[in-house]
Amino acid sequence: MQARKKYVLLGLCACCWLVLFYWGGGVQLRLLRLLTRQRGEVVRPWPNWTDRAFLPRFAHLDELQTDPGTAESPRQRRQAWSAIYKDSRCRMDTCFDFSRCRRRGREGFRVYIYPSEKTDRVSESYRKILTSIGESRYFTSDPREACLFVLGIDTLDRDLLSGQFVPNVDERIRGYPLWNDGRNHLIFNLYSGTWPNYTEDLGFNIGQAILAKASLNTEHFRPGFDVSIPLFSKDHPQKGGERGWLVRNTIPPRRKYLLMFKGKRYLTGIGSDTRNALHHIHNGKDIVSLTTCRHGKDWEKHKDARCDHDNLEYERFDYQELLHNSTFCLVPRGRRLGSFRFLESLQAACIPVLLSNGWELPFSDVIQWNQAVIEGDERLLLQVPSTVRAVGNERVLALRQRTQMLWEAYFSSVDKIVLTTLEIIKDRVFSHISRNKYMWNSMPGGLLVLPEYSTHLAHFPFYYLGLGVSPGQEFTAVIHAVSPLVSQSQPIMKLLQVVSKSKYCSQIIILWNSEKPPPSRSKWPPMPVPLTVTDGRRKTTSRFLPHVAIETEAVLSLDEDTVLLTSEVNFAFLVWRSFPERIVGYPPRSHFWDPLKHAWGYTSKWTNDYSIVLTGAAFYHRYYHYLFTHYLPQSLRTLVDRTSNCEDILMNFLVSAVTHLPPIKVAQRKQYKELPSPQGTKTVPWANPEHFNQRQECVNTFANWFGYMPLVHSQFRLDPVLFKDQVSVLRKKYKDLERA
């Protein structure tokens, strides 16, 4: 009986509590509506995610209101999107013609750009995009060869109020014979929609075209088909771009300010919710969150009670100073989901804290953003300070280092943004030879890893250390021969004997680049390793062709007149095995900046400082043959062939651009000397007075193509152990070096 009474009493209490909760909550909500209506304001229903009991701690009701005319339900947004993009379910296997990329029995990825009309207005940003495609190795001027098509019409800014808006796009593209409802077309866009809603409306039907768009919403993003790109300004550099600001292994990893933001506050319209609440986390000490109302022509008409105070506080801090000295940077949404601050934070190694719900992050198909950014929630702003305070120092340093890797690999220039877009699409087209996530998310980045060479990580030199892999224990010597064989006493004969005696030598390939035909096999001396003589086709760059005969990872590149000892070859090879991603060799050179000529200079003076190791006597990984031939543009290789000069400088540029590291010089018994030509042979190139001037010009031409100077100076030199020490020669490993 007592137990029954207890249960009845508990049931009555529960019913009373529920009645009070619902009745009390309804009264409170009605009172709140009554009070706000008295102020002449319209109240938007509370979002489902909000707990009313905790809302006052987040933001005042006034701050969470948007302009009445801008509210749009999810259903309305979906309907608007489907009306504009009728092929919203497009995927590569349903809306892309793969056969265009495999014509004439061979695979190829070529991109055609529609010619622009004289009356077309093309923005600076779109001109850079078209330039990047036009200068890439994928460009074709023949639409019959094309796998992908890019419009000549500027589609970057589709804001009706913008001066860059191009009208009548629908009518124009429907008149293109190749349009085919957008199939195999790529459309670039940075800004879509207009005031007050800023929807993703481009103002024309893209059909089955792939959309490379900034500020893409995950709700509209077509996975595996569209490409999300970053929002970049018209001043973003075409090539190269500035390096990141993080000094390698910066200690301590944290900076003066924990968290910062400085930017506009929107008084009305879409995007105002989050920015109107940012002042709640500002403490003026380690968290600096500043907004200003002072933007736009009529900001004073909409100013609220906080504007004057916010504007004064805003002027107290310099944006660049905050950016350089903050550990975390808030990246809230603006009118659209993307923001210029995203790229600014990446470059500054200021870990982005994203407050932009629904944003499909740039290149999300391939980049693992959780290793570089903190993704917050616009609805939980007050949790952000405690979240970033909880991130440990090791994690902070790892995040900051990853921002630098991503910035330099994919975002520092328009070239890299565009090429990354093309490479992602190419990986989809040729999925059987595509890069994996590790290749995209580790140095040197996906643009410098060509899957046509290999899709196996262990085949690339820059992954050895991370994989715990050691390079092979043999090398292939490639000797570049330009002089006809007229005597058995020529330097090349001695060089063959020296190299073949190395216990690490697997084979020798003579690249015959002379005007006269190569001598018969009987003219060459007998050797303990296989000897192959191949036609160099009289091209200077042929020494860096990815010859099928080269089976070892290590390549020893030699000029025919190089003077070395077998022990020197062995020592250099052992050094290379410790630095397989770099060039390791003997003859050094250097570059410098000439302030009078405002140009780069080249010097062959022997000093302690160097940035180039000539490939006339150097080891490097065979992958660089493939990269040299297939990554560098034809224009640079043509320059080298035309002048019969600079191929060694170009290889150094390439390897330093990949590694961001200098080559390595090893000690030599004697200085590398350029010997005179044998009698009756053609004069060697360096005897030509123009030879040195050409090399000066090459340095500047190469730097211009890369967009920056990739060469790195070094004073590091490796000598054999106990070299020239007062120890018995018999006890030394490299005895011959001391008997010079």
N, C-alpha and C positions, 0 to 999 in steps of 0.2 A: 504493500500500500504506500509506504513512504517513497519507494522508488518511482511509483507511478506519478505521485505528486511532483517529484523533482523533474521528471520528463515533461509534464504538462507545463510547469512553471518556466522551464527553459524554452519550450516552444512558444509560449506567449511573449516572452522577452524578445525572442528572435523576430517574431512578427511585428512587434512594436518598433523594433530598431529599423526594420526595412521600411515601414510606413513613414517613420520620421525622416529617414535618409532621402527617400524619393520626394516626400512632400516638402521637406526643408530645402533640398536642392532645387526643386522647381521654383519655390518662393524666392530663393536667392537669385536665381537666373532671371526671373521676371522683374525683381527689383533692380538688378543690374541693367537690364534693358531699358527700364523706365528712366533710370538716372541718366544713361547715355543719350536717350532720345531727347531728354530735356536740354542737353547741350547741342542738339541738332546734328548728332552723329548717327551713322548707321552701323549697327553691330553685325559682324560676320559670325556665323555659328562657330563654336569652339571646334578645333580639329579633334579627331578621334584619339590622337596620341596624347592629348594633354590631360594631365591630372590637375583638376582645378585647385586642389589644395596646395599644390606646389608652384602654380603659375606665377604668383606675385614675386617669387624669388628669381624668376627668369627675366621677366620684362613686364612693364606696365601695359595694360590693355591698349592704350593709345598707340603704343609702339608696334603693336602687332597687326595694325589695320593697313590694308592696301587701298589704293584708289578703288571706289565702288565699281567703276567700269572695267576693271582689269581682271576681276575674279573669273576663273574659267574652271569648269569641272573637268575631271579626267576624261569623262565620256566626250565632252565637247572637244578637248584637245585631240583625242583619237580620231574623231570624225573629221576634224580639220586636216589632220595629217593624212588620213586615208583618201580624202578628196584631192589632195595635192600630189601625193605619192601613191599612185594606184598599185604599184608593184612593191608594196611594203613588206611582202614576204619573200622578196628576192634572195636567192643564195647563188653561189658560184655555179652549182650544177643545174640551176633552173634558168638563170638570166645571163649566162656568159657562154660565148661560143669558143670553146677550147680549140676547135679545129683551125681558127685563124692563127693560133700560135704554133701550129705544127705543120705548116704548109711545106710542100715539096720534099716531104719525107724527112725533114730535120726540125728539131725543136728550136724555137727562137722567141725572143721577147723584144719586140720593137714597138716604139711609141711614135705615133704621128700627131702633129699639131696642125689644126686647121689654120690656114693663112688668115690673118686679120685684114679687115677692110680698112681703107684709108680713113674713113669717117669714124672708125671705132675709137672709143675712149678706153684706154688701157691704163690702169693704175700702176704705180711704181711696184707695189707688191706683186701684182699679177705678172708684170713684165719680168720680175725676178724669177717667178715660178716657171714661166715659159723658157727663160734663158737657161735655167737649171736643166730642164728636160732636153732642150736643144743641144746642150753641150755634153749630155750624158752619153754613155756608150750604147744606150738603148734607142736613141733617136733615129728615125728614118724619114726621109723626105718623100718616100713612095708609099702611098696609102695601101697599096696591094700587099706590102710586106708587113703591115702593122697588125699587132695583136691588140693594141690599146689605142684609143683616140682621145685627144684633149682638145677642147674647144678653144678657138682664138678669141671668142667673146669673153669679156671680163665678167665672171660670175662671183667674185669675191664678196662684194658688198651688195646685198639685196634689200637694203633699207630704203624704202621709198623716199625718205627725207634726205638721203645722202646724195651729194654731188657726184658720187661714183656709180650711182645706180644706172644700169643699162636697160632701157625699156624694150618691149617687143621680142624678148628672147624666144618665147614659144613659137612665134611665127617664123623666126629665122631658122631655128634648128629643125623645124618640120620640113623646111625646104632643102635641107642637106641630104643628098643621095645616100650618104654613108650613115645617117643618123640611126635608122633601123630601131626606132623606139628606145634609143639610148644604149642598146646592147653593145658591150665592150667599150663603152665610153667612161671617162673619168672626169668628174666635175669637182672643182675646188671651190670652197666657200668659207669665208671667215665670219661674215655678219649676215644674219637672216632676220626677217620680220622687221617691224617698225613700231613706233610709239602708238598706243600705250601698252600693247600686250607683248611685243617682241617674241612672237611665235617663231617656229622654225620654217615658216613659209618662205620659199625662194621666189615665188611669183611666177614660176613656170613648172611644167611637169617634167621631172627628170626621167620618167619612164623606168627603164631597166638599167640605167647608168649607175656606176659605183660613185658614191658620194664621199669625198674627202673633205670633212667639215670640222670647223672648230665649234666648241660649245655644244657638242652633240648630246642629246638626252638619251639615257639608256632605254627609255620607253620607245624611242623612234629608231634607235640604232639597229641595223641589220647585221647580226654577228656573222663573221666570216665573209662579209660582203663589203660593207662600208668601212671606211678608215677614219678614225677620230684623229684630227691633227691639232696642234696647239695654236692658240691665238698669238700672232706675232705682229709687230708694228711695221710701218713702211720703212723704218730706219734699220730694220734687222738686216745684218750684212748678207751679201750674196754668197760669199765663200768664207771659209776659215772661221771667222768670228773670234771674239775674245776668249781667252782661256778662263777656266773657273777660278774662283778666288781662294780656294782651300789649299793651304800649304800641306804637303803630304804628311800624314800622321800628326796633325796639329795637336799640341798639348798645351793647356788643358782643352778638351773638346768643346766645353761650354764657353759662351761669350758673355759680355757685360749684361745684355738684356736676355731674359728668358724667352719672351714672346713679344712680337710687334705687329702692328698694322697702322698704316697711314694712308687714308684715301677718302673718296667721296662718300657722303651720306645722302641717300635719296629720300626726299621728303614725301614724294608721292609715287605711286605706280609700282610696277613689278620690281622686285629686287630690294625694296626698302625694308622689309621685315628684319632680315639678318643685320644689316648695317645700322639700323636704328637702335639695335640692342647692344652693339659692340662696346658702348661706353661702360657697361656693367662690369667688365673685367679689367678696365684700366685702373692701375694703381699709381702710375707715374714713377714707379721705381724699377722693378724688374719686368713688369708687364706694361707696355705702352701701346694703347689702342686709341688712335686718334681719327676723328672724322671731321669733315667740313661740309657745311651747306653751301659755301660760296662757289658755286659752279652753275653754269647755265645763265641765260639772259634774265630770267624772271625768278631767281631763287628767293629774292626778298619778299615776293608775294606769298610764298609758301613757308617762310621761316617760322620756326616754332620757338618755344621758350628756351630751348637748349642751344640754339644756333650760335648766339653771340659768345657764350662761354666756350663752346666747342671750337669755334674759329680761332679764339685767342690761344687755347691750348695747342691747337694744330700747328700754329706758327712757332712754337717753342722748340720743336724738334726738326732736325734735318733728315729727310728720307734716306739719303745715301748713307749717312752716318749710322742710322738705325739698321739699315740693311747689312752693313759691314759688321755690325757688332751685336747681332741677335742670333740666338741659337735656333729659334723657331719663328717662322713667318706665317701669320694668318693669311689665307687666300680665300676670302669669301666670294660668293657669286656677285656679279654686278647686275646690270640689266639682263645680261645673258649669263649662262653658266660658267663660261671661261673668263679668264682675266689675264692681263699682261703680267701681273704679279707672279704668276706661276713660273714663267721662264726667268724672270728677274730673281726669284728665290732660288731656283735651281742653280743659276750661275753663281750666286753669292754664297752657295753652300749653307743657306739658311733653310732648314728643313721645312718644307711646305706643310701647313696644317690646313687641310681643305674643308671649307664649309660651303659646299655646293651640291646639295642632295640631287641625285639623279644624273650627275655629270659622267659621261663615258670618257675616261681619261685618255689623253693622247697615246696612240699606238698601243692601246690596251690589249690587242691580240698577242703582242710579243713581249711587252715590258711588264715586269713584276713590280708594280708600283708600291706594294707593301714594304719593299726594301729601301724605299727612298722618301716616302711621304707618310704623314699621319692623316687618316681620313676621319674627320669629325662629322658631327651631325648638326645641322642648322638649328634643330629644335632643342639641342642640349648644350647650348653655348657655355653655360656656367660650369660645365664639367671639363671644359678644355684646359684651364690652368692646372687643375689637379692631374689631368691626364699627362700633360707634357712634363710636369714636375716628377712624375713617376718613372720617366724614361731614364735608364741608367747611362752612365758615361760611355760604356763600351758600345751600347746601342746608338747613342748620339753620334759617335765617331763613325760607326758603320753607315748610318743613314746619310751623314754629310758626305762621306766618300762616294756613296752611290749616286748622290745628286751630281757630283762632278763627272762621274763616268757617263751618266746619261746625257748631261749637258754637252759634253765634248763629242759624244758619239752620234747624237741624233738631233740636237736642238740649237747648236751655236750658230747656224747659218741657214738661210733659205735652201741652199743646196742640199744640206743634210736632211732637212724636213721633207723635201720633195723626193729625194732618193730613197729615204726610208719608206715613204708611201709606195713608191714603185716596187721596192724590194719585197714589201709585205704582199703586194698583189702577185708578184712573180712567184713567191713561195706558194701561194694558193694555186696558181696555174700549174706549176711543176712540183706538186706536193711530194713526189717521190725523191726529189733532191732539194729538200728545203732545210733551213736552219732550225735547230731546236732552241728551246728557251734559254739554255745555258749559253749558247753562242750569242743570243741577243742581249743577255744581261751580264756579260762579263767583258772585260777589255780584250780586244780593241773594239768590240761591238760588231753587230751584224753586217754593217756596210763593208767591212774589211775581211769578212769571212765568206769566201765564195764557195757555195755548196757544190758547184760543178767540179771543183777540185776534189772535195771529199765531204761527207757528212759525219765522219768519225772524228771525235774530238782529239784523239791521240795523234792525228795526222797534222796538227797545227802546232807550231813551236811555242806559241804564247800560252798554251794550255798545259804544257808539260808539268810545270811546278804544281798547279792546282790538282792535277790528276795523280801526282806522284810518279810520273813516267820519266824515264831517262832516254835520251836520244840514242840512236844506233851507234855502234862502235866502228863503223867504216865510213869512208867518204869517197866521192867520185870527183876526180880532178878534171876540170874543163879548161883546156888551154886554147886561147884565142890566137890563131896564127894568121898573120897578114902578109908575111914575107915568103917568097918562093924558096923551096929547099934547094940550095946550090952547093952546100958544103956540109960534111959530117961534123965540122967543128962549130956550127952555129949554136947559139945559146940554147935553142929549143932542145937540141940533142942531150945536152948536159942536164937540162931541166927534167927531161923524161926519165933519166937515170935516177936523179935525186928523188923525184916523187914516187916512182915505182918501188923504191927500196923501203918506203914507209910501210910498217906492219898494219897500218890502218887503211891503206889505199885498196879500194875494191876494184876500180877500173879507171882508165884514162880515156877521155874523149878529146880529140883534137878537132876544134871547130875551124875548118879551113875557109878562110875569108880572103884569100889571095885572088888576084886576077888570073893567075895561071892555075891549071888543074892540079889537084893533089898528086903527089908521087905515089908509086905503087907500094904495096905493103913491104916489099923486100928492101926498100930504101930506109925503112925505119928500124931502129935497133931492136933486138930481142929483149923482152921484158917479162918479169914474173907475174904481171897482171894483164888482163885483156886490154887491147888498144883498139879504139874505133876512130876512124877519120870520117867526119861528116861534113856535108856542104853547108857553109854558113850563109849561102846565097848573097854574099857580098854586102851584108847589112851589119852595121855596128850593133844593133839591138838583137841580132840573132844569138849572141852569147848568152842572152837571158831568156831564150825561148824555153818553154817547159818540155824539153826533150824526153821522149818516152824511154830512152836508153838510161836515163838517170834513175836508178832504183834506190839509192841511199838517201837518207834525210839530209846529210851534209854534202855541200858542194864546195869544192876548193876552186875558186876562179883564179886563173893565172894568165898573165900576158906571156907571149913567147920568149921574151928576153928577161924574165924575172930570174934573179940570182938568189937562191936559198939553199940551205942545208937540209938534209933529211930530218935532223934533230929539230930544226926550226919548224918544219912542217908538222912534226909530231906534237911539239909543244903547243903550237897554235890550235891544233885540232882538239887537244885536251882542254884548252881554255874554252873553245867554242862549246864543248859539251856541257860546260857549266853555264853558258849564256847562249842557248840555242836560238833565241828569238832575235839576237843582234848580229851585226857584222863584226867579225873578229879578224884582224889582219895586221899588216905591217906598215905600208906607206901611208902616213897621215897628211891631211890637208885641213884648212880651216876657212871659215867665212867670217865676215865682219861687216858692220854697218858704216858706210862712208857718209858722214854728215854733210860734207861739201857737195857731193854728187847726189845726195838723197837717194842712195841706191846701195844694194848689197855688193860687197867686194869678195874676192877669192884670193887666197894666198897659199903659196907652196913653201913658205919659210918654215924651217924646222924650229919649233918652239915647244914649250911644255903644254901648250893649249892646242887642242884639235877638235874638229866636229865632223870630219869625214875620214874614212879609211878607204883608200882606193881599192877597187875590185881587181886590180892587177895582181894582187897577192892577198886574198882574203877568203875566209870561210863564211857561209851563211846557209840558211835552210832552203831547201829546194822549193818550198811554197812561194818564196819571193819571185821565182821565175814565173810562176803562174800569175801572181798578182801584178807583176811588171807588165806582162803581156795582155792581160784581160781587164785590169782595173784602170791603168793609166790611159789617157786619151790618145787616139791615133796622132793627134797634132804634135804631142811631145815626142813620141817615138819617131815621127817623120823628121823632126828637127835634129834628133840625134843621128839618124841615118844620113841626112843631107850633109851635115858638117863632119861626120865620122868623129864625133867628139861628145863628151859630157855624159855618156851612158853610166859611168861610175858615179858621177854626182847625182844623177837621177835615181839610181838605186839607193843611195844613201838618204835622199829625200824621202823615198817611199818607206824604207825601213824605220826611219826616225818618226815618220808620221804615224806608223802603226804602233810603235812601242812607246813613243814620247821619251825615248832614252837615246844617249849617244852610242856610237860604235865603241869597240874596245881595241886598243892598240896593244900589241905584244912586242916585247923587246926583240931586237934583231942584231945579229953579229955586226953587220955593216949597214950603213944608210942605203936606202933604196935608191938605186941610180938608174937613170934612163940612158941605156947604152946606145952608141951610134949604130946606124944600120950597116949591115955587111955590104961590101963592095958589090955593085951591080944590082942592088935592090932598091926599091922605092924608098924615098925619104920617109922617116917615121913622122907621125903627126906632130909630135911636140917640137920638131925642128922648124915647123912653120911658125913665123912670127905672129900669125893670127890665132894660133892655137890657144894662147893664154887669154886673149881678148874674147874669144868665143866662150870660154869657160866662165868668164865674168858675166857675160850676157845670159848664159844658161842659168846661172844661179838666180838671177832676177826673173827670168821667164818661168822657172819652176816655182819660185816663191809666189809669183802672181797667180799661177794656176791653183796651187794649194790654198791660196788666200791668206797665208801667214808663213812664217819661217819655221819649218819643223825641225831643222838641224839644231842639235843641242851640244854645247861646248863641254869638254871634259879634260881633266888632267890625269886621268886614271890610266896606268900602264902596268902590265904584268910582265915580270921577268922570271926566267927559270930559277928554281930554288938553288941557292948557293952560287949563283952566277957571278963570276969574278971575285969570289970570296977567297981568303987565304986558307984553302983546304986542298988537299991532294986532288988533282984532276981525276985520278983513278976512282975516287969515291963519289964523283959527281954523275948525275943522271944525264946531263946534257954536256958531255965532255967536249964535243966539237966546237961549241960556241966560244970556248976559251982559247982555241988554237987558231984563231983568226990571223 
